[in-house]
Amino acid sequence: MSTAPTADDKAFSALVTKVNTNAAKKSQSSRKLVYTGDEIEELRRKFPPIPTGIPNLDEDLGGGIVRGCITTVWGEAGLGKTGLAMQTAKNAQDMGLRVVWYLGEPPFDFRLADVLGLDYRDSNKFLFLQPRDTAEEMIEATYAFLYDPEKREPHGLVGLLVIDSLTSLVPAAAVKALDEKGADAATIGRQASMLSGWLQGMTGRGMLLGGTAVYCTCQVRTSISNAGGFPAMAGGKAIKFYSKVLIKLAQEKVSMTKIAGREVGVGRTNRYEIEKNQIIGQPMIKGTYAYTFQYGIDDSLEIFSRGTEWALITKERAKNPTTNKTDTRWLFHTVGMAYEFFGNTDAAREQLKVNEVLKVAMRTMLQMGKPKGGIYEPQQIGRAHV
């Protein structure tokens, strides 16, 4: 039951109107300065997160890479930070979003992009920013892709901005020092100062409020202290401060196979650690995922594990119409349909791995979230056998 506003309530409401009116007079922006909690929450709902393609990581992040803020992924070279960014970019395109990619560490892996289905040829869907002389040129370009300086507000024309990587950015002051002093010039402090100003300008001026997600990759450097050297994120503390989400990647194990008498690496299991998450307030979550050198992120095992846990993937004994013998029958349940497959557990996992249509359908089911009670009941999804 609502109560009539008091004189104090009316005075406060008038004050809010006055603050917004005065702010509008002093700025060319049409955005308000004061918002209610419901209005801020509505902005969040308006811009759903972009999935990374790793189901357990997406769940831990609250849906994926959050739009309207900066997410930084860091770790040793060769762990697949760029591959993860490419998978995220593909998912952004599937959501109808444009992608702008700063290519600071060429060449771009066009083969993997084709495998993932990332459309980098349509200039209305994907554009590259290529470094020229200084980081300031790139910064000016990113501001233009995010913000309308005449209206002084974000235009929301770009859904995902990938910076690959922050470590590759060389500020003008560092370029000058290198020209004058050569390799002896100290550039780490200059880079950290430049990154601080850039990230502050991006967040402090509300450039990301148009729904742009910024995905940054960052390398590792060795930090020297009295206790010796230890790995730390390059780029200075500003990256940690302005990134709402910070994800550290590390290698857990490498998968090898024998080809023509040689040991050849086919992929690795990576470990991720969410070191900071100011979106859902739950940092320090750890998990693993598989990454193949040939095809990028392999989420089939995670989908299979979670699908069986939620009863989206079930098995029973039934007659195989091909062999006319009793065998293990697997049912992969999606909305209104269940895909049928006969074979052992390894064969069922392999089916999910190679059947992209089935994998996408199962991934969509998982993105709906964990059902109440832990499993999807038959009436929730329909079980029309095929």
Secondary structure, 3 states (H helix, E strand, C coil): CCCCCCHHHHHHHHHHHHHHHHHHHHCCCCCCCCCCHHHHHHHHHHCCCECCCCHHHHHHHCCCECCCCEEEEEECCCCCHHHHHHHHHHHHHHCCCCEEEEECCCCCCHHHHHHHCCCCCCCCCEEEECCCCCHHHHHHHHHHHHEECCCCEECCCCCEEEEECHHHCCCHHHHHHHHHHHHHCCCHHHHHHHHHHHHHHHHHCCCCCCCCEEEEEECEEEEEECCEEEEEECCCHHHHHHCCEEEEEEEEEEEEEEECCEEEEEEEEEEEEEEEECCCCCCCEEEEEEEECCCEEECHHHHHHHHHHCCCEEEEEEEECCCCEEEEEEEEEECCEEEEEECCHHHHHHHHHHCHHHHHHHHHHHHCCCCCCCCCCHHHHCCCEC
